Amino acid sequence: MLLLDSNDITYATGARNMTIFTMRTPARYLLILETGYTVLFEYVGCEHLAEALPTIDEIRPSQGLDRISSGGRLAESCERFAAEIKEIVHHLDPSIDRIHIDRFPWQATDALRRKGFALADASDVLTYARTIKLAAEIPYFREAMSRINAAVGRLETHADPDKTESEVWAEFHYSLMAKEGQYVVTRLFQSGQNTFPYFQEAGGRRLESGDLLCLDTDAVAYENYCVDFSRTFLCGDAKATGDQKLLYGRAREQLEHNADLLKPHMSFRELAAKAWKVPEEHQDSRYYCIGHGLGMSGEWPNIPYETAGEPYPLEGVIEPGMIICLESYVGWDRSCEGVKLEDQFLILEDRVERMSTYHFDERLS
């Protein structure tokens, strides 16, 4: 298996280096042999960072696999890359002619094929491996959750009228980084009429008393474990409007209804069939899935809604060891407002544990 994706490398070995940079620049990669032998090809000058890891047997400098990191000599760099992979693999086992890969540039994959390798999709293995959490991983999720609760508390405390969305969003980032977090994958903090439709990013709008404030954590936190829950707050000292309470009540009802359904060994199809029925006036703006998996990022499965007259598209069941985030967004153009709620759940053998326990805003209930 040959891995380029930063999260795949971290999951397999614990080796982490310039995560955001290497998400967009193919400058480090990992070779894993079926025997367990691992070779980390690290960004030049960074080889010392993984020296103490017992999960890595050998560290070599990587080849740059795009126009910039190869110094403009991409074809030559890709040929050196493929030749080195072939040399290592065939030294250990000359019969190997098939490699599972993830997100390599096409120039690199073509070079591997020219060296005689057939290529397959590494996600066939990694998707399921990362879906089921090991017992050793769960304490890291719990610690990550504790630290993100503190970050959301800081954001809520500093969400004052006349501050911009970005200024308040920065408070969340401050706490995340101060507590050894990694990064946030979205900018999903919105206020007032920016809460409808959803997926608007934090920007320069100034908060006003009485605004709805929607937050989605989407945070890669302690030791690279992700925390994903959402809350909606009321800004300032104003009282909630009737529309705001109605939207909030429906979003909370959706979240709690689906949370009550969730159980180990339940099929995705059954969950979708029994899920809260989104009222017609909110259908066009509903969240795109009922829920999704979580690990070191948002992961498999994305559980879709049923579509009338069509076969349900996703086979499979909720398995012990999964972490599932249930999503709710209820909004409309009548007041140009929406409410986002989401909670994170650990699936155990005989029950479901709600991992996210951050409070809800009673003023909107």
HELIX and SHEET records of a PDB file:
HELIX    1   1 SER A    6  THR A   13  1                                   8    
HELIX    2   2 THR A   19  ARG A   24  1                                   6    
HELIX    3   3 GLU A   47  ALA A   50  5                                   4    
HELIX    4   4 LEU A   74  LEU A   92  1                                  19    
HELIX    5   5 TRP A  106  ARG A  114  1                                   9    
HELIX    6   6 SER A  123  THR A  131  1                                   9    
HELIX    7   7 ALA A  135  GLU A  137  5                                   3    
HELIX    8   8 ILE A  138  THR A  157  1                                  20    
HELIX    9   9 GLU A  165  ALA A  178  1                                  14    
HELIX   10  10 GLY A  192  THR A  195  5                                   4    
HELIX   11  11 TYR A  222  ASN A  224  5                                   3    
HELIX   12  12 GLY A  242  LEU A  261  1                                  20    
HELIX   13  13 PHE A  268  LYS A  274  1                                   7    
HELIX   14  14 GLU A  280  SER A  285  5                                   6    
HELIX   15  15 GLU A  362  LEU A  364  5                                   3    
SHEET    1   A 4 LEU A   2  LEU A   3  0                                        
SHEET    2   A 4 TYR A  29  ILE A  32 -1                                        
SHEET    3   A 4 THR A  38  GLU A  42 -1                                        
SHEET    4   A 4 GLU A  58  PRO A  61  1                                        
SHEET    1   B 2 ARG A  98  ILE A 101  0                                        
SHEET    2   B 2 ALA A 118  ASP A 121  1                                        
SHEET    1   C 3 TYR A 183  VAL A 184  0                                        
SHEET    2   C 3 ALA A 219  VAL A 220 -1                                        
SHEET    3   C 3 CYS A 226  VAL A 227 -1                                        
SHEET    1   D 3 PHE A 189  SER A 191  0                                        
SHEET    2   D 3 LEU A 212  ASP A 216 -1                                        
SHEET    3   D 3 SER A 230  LEU A 234 -1                                        
SHEET    1   E 5 GLY A 298  ILE A 303  0                                        
SHEET    2   E 5 GLY A 291  LEU A 294 -1                                        
SHEET    3   E 5 ILE A 323  TRP A 332 -1                                        
SHEET    4   E 5 GLU A 337  ILE A 347 -1                                        
SHEET    5   E 5 VAL A 352  ARG A 354 -1                                        
END                                                                             
